[in-house]
Amino acid sequence: MRLFLALLAASLLGAPPDRYASVAVNADGNVTVSTEDGRQITPPRLPPFSDGINSVGADKAAVAPDHRSVGWLALFENGGTSYPLPLKLVVLHNGRLHSLDGNGYASIWFWSFQDGGKRVAAREELPHGGVGVHYDLWDVASGKRVADYTPTYDENGHTIARPNQPAWVKALDVSEAKSR
């Protein structure tokens, strides 16, 4: 009877959350996630934007420090450049996909997990860089934006000041500098 109750309790509580061992972007642009228990997961590509712009691949995939999430940039076709643009950050957390949008007009050029994997931060800017930089911070479990930050710009859109810059922005910039 005790065994039956233990099995019943386990089934009602559900399976333990996935722990992710690795994530890779394949030659075809699809993502493959490996779990610590040896399973392979191939998440679907994001659907096209309402204007028909298609997702064509992925880039910059990483596993969170706590191994409860993985993330990557979703690349979309773009008629204005000879290369696709990273327009969304995708996070797989406990088996759920979150598609995290930036401020809508800029590409996400760098991102990283923060707070051990509980949050994810991203830096966006226009495709040829240095203009219109904007930062976003999301909660990984809910996929909700929890903060954003925009530096002060001159009349040409170049950064001139960073008043009251949050610690998470500084941490993202340091992480990006180390990755170069």
Buried (B, 14 or more C-beta within 10 A) or exposed (E): EEEEEEEEEEEEEEEEEBBBBBBEBEEEBBBBBBBEEEEEBEBEBBEEEEEEBEBBBBBBBBBBBBBBBBBBBBBBBBEEEEEBBBBBBBBBBEEEEBBBEBBEEBBBBBBBBBBEBBBBBBBBBBBEEEBBBBBBBBBBBEBEBEBBBBBEBEEEEEBEEBEEEBEBBEBBBEBBEEEE
